[in-house]
Amino acid sequence: MKIKVAIPYTGKEEYKSIKKIVFSGKFVSGKLVKKFEENFSKYIGLKSAAAFNSGTASLHAAMNSLNLKKNDEVIIPSISFMSTATAVLHQGCTPIFCDVNLDDYCLNIEDFKKKITRNTKAVIPVHFAGNACKIDEIVKIAKQKKISVIEDCAQAHGTKYKNKKVGSFGDISCFSFYATKHMTTGEGGILCSNKKKLTEKSKIFRNHGLVSRNDHVTLGYNYRMNELAAAMGLEQLKKLDKFNSIRRKNSLYLLKELEKRKSKWFEVQKIDKSIFHTYFWCPLRIINSKISIDDVIKKLKKKNIEIRTRYKFPLYKQRVIQNLKIKSSQNYKKLYLKNSEKIAGRIFGLPNHHKLNKNQLNYIINTVANLYD
Ligand SMILES: Cc1ncc(COP(=O)(O)O)c(C=O)c1O
C-alpha cells in the first residue's frame, strides 16, 4: 500500500459543524468567522486577527495594512513558496531576495543585514517547514532599522521559539489553512496582530474596501473567509496541538533513527534546542552531488513512499521573477545566493502524519537509509 506524505486530520466534528451551516443557509459574514478569528489569535497569543480565503490573500493584506508602497523594498528568503514573493509584487513593492542557512533553511541573519538599504520597509521571515527562524534577532535588527516584520507562518502553526509561539514576535503574522497544512479549512488563511489598527484595515481590504453598505473607501478585493471554512477551522484548531504532537513524535523518531544509520547521501535539518518544531515537513537534504531529487522520487515511488518535494529553484530563478520589469537594487538575472542554490531541488520531506504505524515508520527508515547502498 502506498504511504502518502500527508493526510488531513479531519473527522465527524468538522462534518457535524459544516452540516449545520449547510442547513442554516448563512454562508458569509456570520458569527463563525469572528469566533474563529478570536480563537486563533488567542491560540497564537495575540489580540486580534482577520481571516481570509487563502494564506496568500492574508500576506497581501498584511503588506497593504502596513502602507507599503510602490518601489518600497521588502526582504524575503529565496527558499519559500512563491506567494511570499507574489504578495510583495501584488502590493507593487520590490522583493529583495536574501540567502538562507544551510542547516535550518531559514533566513540568514548576516545576509539580511547586508540586504537592508534606505528603501527597505519590511522583511518577511518564513518559518520554514515547521521550524522557526531566529525571530528575536530579526525583530531586534528590524526595530533598529525601523522596518516592519511580517512573519510568514504558513508552515508553522503552533511552532515555538524560546517557548513563545511564532507569529507573536513581529508586527503581523500570516498563516495558511491549505489542505495539507497543520490544520485546514480546505483553503484559507489568517492574519494576526496585537495592533488592532492593522487587522481592522485588513478586514476592509478583504471586503472590497467597504466600511458600510455603500461606502467603498479604498481599493479592496474579495478575500473573505466563508462560514463553512470557519466552521471547519474552529474544529481543526481544537485538534491542532494533538495533531502537532503526533507529527513531532513521528518526525523525531524518523530523524533520530535515520541519523543513527549514518547514511552518506543525505543529512537531516539542524534544529536549535530553543525551537519547538512542528514538522510541516520532516526534512532531509541530499548531500551527495551525484544524486538528483528526481531519482530519489522515482526510487521511493517504486517502494510506495510518497515524499514532499518543492522549491526546485530559488524564488529569484522562477520565470515570473526573471521577467520582471521593475526598479530593483538586485539584478535578478545575475543573482546567485550560495546556500539557496545548494538547497534548491535538494530537500524533501518524509511522511509523518497521524495514520502511520510503527511498522510503516520503520519501513520508511530502512528504505531511505539503504536507498543508495
Ligand atoms: C511559506 C508559504 N507562504 C505562503 C503560502 C500561501 O498560502 P496559501 O496556499 O494558503 O495561499 C504558503 C502555502 O503553501 C507557504 O508555504
PDBQT file of the ligand as one rigid body, heavy atoms in Angstrom, charges set to zero:
ROOT
HETATM    1  C1  LIG A 401       5.634  29.728   3.095  1.00  0.00    +0.000 C 
HETATM    2  C2  LIG A 401       4.271  29.917   2.498  1.00  0.00    +0.000 A 
HETATM    3  N1  LIG A 401       3.763  31.156   2.412  1.00  0.00    +0.000 NA
HETATM    4  C3  LIG A 401       2.541  31.368   1.899  1.00  0.00    +0.000 A 
HETATM    5  C4  LIG A 401       1.747  30.325   1.433  1.00  0.00    +0.000 A 
HETATM    6  C5  LIG A 401       0.435  30.633   0.800  1.00  0.00    +0.000 C 
HETATM    7  O1  LIG A 401      -0.656  30.030   1.382  1.00  0.00    +0.000 OA
HETATM    8  P1  LIG A 401      -1.956  29.663   0.521  1.00  0.00    +0.000 P 
HETATM    9  O2  LIG A 401      -1.638  28.471  -0.323  1.00  0.00    +0.000 OA
HETATM   10  O3  LIG A 401      -2.997  29.370   1.548  1.00  0.00    +0.000 OA
HETATM   11  O4  LIG A 401      -2.303  30.847  -0.304  1.00  0.00    +0.000 OA
HETATM   12  C6  LIG A 401       2.234  29.018   1.511  1.00  0.00    +0.000 A 
HETATM   13  C7  LIG A 401       1.426  27.899   1.034  1.00  0.00    +0.000 C 
HETATM   14  O5  LIG A 401       1.839  26.797   0.847  1.00  0.00    +0.000 OA
HETATM   15  C8  LIG A 401       3.530  28.804   2.062  1.00  0.00    +0.000 A 
HETATM   16  O6  LIG A 401       4.034  27.566   2.161  1.00  0.00    +0.000 OA
ENDROOT
TORSDOF 0
